Every structure is written in structure tokens, then in C-alpha cells.
Amino acid sequence: MKSGRCGHIKVFKPPSPLDCCSLGPNPRSEVNATTTDHVRAAPKPARNLGLGADQTLEADALLADGKVVTASVCENADPYRSLGGAGPGYGITLSATVKARPNVNVVAAQRLSLSLQPRASSSPGANTSSSSTPLNAWATVHEALLDLNDAGFTSVGSFVVGAVGPRSYMHKIWAIGKSIVKARAAFGPTRATLFTRLGDTVAVSESYASCREKQEQAAVVVMLLSACGGRVRDGRNPNAGLHPAWRTSSFLTLVGKGVPPGNAISSSGRREVMDDVTYPVGGAADEAGARDRGVHERGRNDPDYVEAFYGGPDPERHLAAERKYDPCDVFYCPRCVEAEEWVERPDALLCRRG
């Protein structure tokens, strides 16, 4: 909660610089409607059935003025559209009615691990440096994501750089409704490319499992969210306020960098780490442009975060909904429209700019 256009803080004379700041420290955490396991499991059904925002039929939401309304296509369509793709900032979702889908009989899961081989390569011309080889392996799989997606796979992978252990790549991909035989055959071209390009410079560990249990139980092996794609591009739902790129992209690239906890790093050092992720990632996304069918994560520190998160005509629509349903700026989130009008001070107060 914060002060805003309607003045939630009583102003005493003479006015203080804190008159346009929040009452007390700004919470650093966010409240989510799902658990981490739910988020990590999301790509599998999204690959075949569409994004979660497309499955929401209606939601009961608490608005800033204290009213509880039902938001759907038929009533309160503005908050319905914004709550289904623009994050918090318009109200608090109390309950939701969503589409249910029947389970499938089988899910084929593949676990692939690529790590640097300690011995020299017998493949002529192969680059065996410890820094480039895992990166080349990652790039090979990355190039294959489009074809793997078209083959029905949902990818969940991670490439680790600068960790305590050696550089490595690992992913777990799922093919809903496919047998192990079909899944292994679909991955065959990528496997052949890996060995052709890298020879024995990397150790390849590949295993398959056929999951006939409930998908909720199978989801616990998922580690990191990476890619959706597939039929998501077919769900052109005009009532879901998602970035248009989610409709056409085959994968999502996330980039992160560790920060020492607590007081182990100064504010300037923390800012340096944040900038080291924000600007190279943004530059890479701009450089990729139309050549890349992936969504590149653009964090809230990105100066172009509004376009990066919402794109197209959506920002203006979300802003109009925010001003209509929360004219006093009661709600705040660091990745919502109009968040650029606020700044988090070092003492954790949230203040309006200017």
C-alpha cells in the first residue's frame, strides 16, 4: 500500500519530503497465488493447452475501494483482462473459475545432462576449452528448441556459468501423449548434431522415463522454468492481457546472477550486479530482434520494462484500467504499469518520483 493521487497520508505543516511515500518500509516480497512447484510445472500443460491466463473463465477480485466484483468477459471486462496478464496492481484475486482438461494416458520425459569431458578430444577441430565447450553444447540444444517444440516437447533447461562446480548444461523435456520410442526418435537429430559438433569433448547423459501417473505427481522432477511455445501461439485470446510475444515464441530465456546475502555486499555492489544482468540481456534481446523466436526475460530494472512486459497496445489499456479501478494508487508492484512513477529508497520506503 502506498500514498498516491488521493492522499492516503495526512499531511502536516510544514510538508515533509516523505508526504508522497509509503507508510513504513516497503515489503520486499510478493504474494503469489501458486506455489513454486505449480510455476515449474506450468510449461507442460501450457505447451499443449495454452497459457493459464487463457483458461481463466472468471475471477472474484477485491478492488481498491473495498468492493468485491466478479471479473469476466461479460462483466468488469477491464480488470478481467488486466488480471489475466498484467500482474497485480488492479485488485486482489480472491477466487477463480478455470477450465479443466482431462488427463492424458502417458507422458514421455527425457533427462539430458552435458558436462565437460576431462580427457582430450579425438575429434579434429573440436574446441576443448573449459569455457567454450559447454557453451557450444548449450547453443546446439538452443538452436534445436524450435524443432523440439514442433515435435511436441516442452523444455525445462539450465546452463550454469561461474558456479562452484564445472560449467554444465542440463534439461528435462516432456512430450505429452508420446511414448518413449517416439520421444527418442524426435530427439535423434539433436543428438546427432551434438556428437558431430562436439565429439567426445562433453559427457552426454541421456535417460528416458514413461510417466503414467497423474501429472501432478510427475511434476516434482521439474527444476527450472524455461520454455512453453507450441499451441500457445494459437490462443489469440483478446481478453487476456499478455505480451503478444507469448503467442508467437517457442521458448523463454531467463538470465540470473547470484548476489551475496544480507550485508555481505554494498548497495553500489548490488546495483552493479543488477546492471550486469539488465543491460547485456536487453542488448542481446534487441540484437536478436526478428531473427529469434524466443522471449528474452527483461527484468523490472530494464528502462524499457513496460514494452518488454506488455508490448503492443496493451500498456495503454492496462494503464487505463489501473487509473479507473485504483485511482488513489493503493496497490503497487514493481513490474506493473505506472510503477515507473515510484522509486524504492534505500531505507525501504516507496516514494513518488519528483
Stockholm file with secondary structure:
# STOCKHOLM 1.0

chainA/1-354         MKSGRCGHIKVFKPPSPLDCCSLGPNPRSEVNATTTDHVRAAPKPARNLGLGADQTLEADALLADGKVVTASVCENADPYRSLGGAGPGYGITLSATVKARPNVNVVAAQRLSLSLQPRASSSPGANTSSSSTPLNAWATVHEALLDLNDAGFTSVGSFVVGAVGPRSYMHKIWAIGKSIVKARAAFGPTRATLFTRLGDTVAVSESYASCREKQEQAAVVVMLLSACGGRVRDGRNPNAGLHPAWRTSSFLTLVGKGVPPGNAISSSGRREVMDDVTYPVGGAADEAGARDRGVHERGRNDPDYVEAFYGGPDPERHLAAERKYDPCDVFYCPRCVEAEEWVERPDALLCRRG
#=GR chainA/1-354 SS CCCCTTCCSCCCSSCCGGGGBCSSCCCSCCCCSSCHHHHHHTHHHHHHHCCHHHHEEEEEEECTTSCEEEEESSSSHHHHHHHTTSCSSSCEEEEEEECCCCCCSCEEEEEEEEEECSSCCCSTTCCCCTTHHHHHHHHHHHHHHHHHHHTTEEEEEEEECSCSSCCEEEEEEEEETCCHHHHHHHHHHHHHHHHHHHTTSEEEEEEEEEECSCHHHHGGGCCCCCCCCGGGGGCCCTTSCCCGGGGTCSEEECCCCCCCCGGGSCHHHHHHHHHHHHHHHHHHHHHHGGGCCEEECCCTTSTTHHHHHTCTTHHHHHHHHHHHHCTTCCCCCTTSTTGGGEEECTTSCEEECC
#=GC SS_cons         CCCCTTCCSCCCSSCCGGGGBCSSCCCSCCCCSSCHHHHHHTHHHHHHHCCHHHHEEEEEEECTTSCEEEEESSSSHHHHHHHTTSCSSSCEEEEEEECCCCCCSCEEEEEEEEEECSSCCCSTTCCCCTTHHHHHHHHHHHHHHHHHHHTTEEEEEEEECSCSSCCEEEEEEEEETCCHHHHHHHHHHHHHHHHHHHTTSEEEEEEEEEECSCHHHHGGGCCCCCCCCGGGGGCCCTTSCCCGGGGTCSEEECCCCCCCCGGGSCHHHHHHHHHHHHHHHHHHHHHHGGGCCEEECCCTTSTTHHHHHTCTTHHHHHHHHHHHHCTTCCCCCTTSTTGGGEEECTTSCEEECC
//
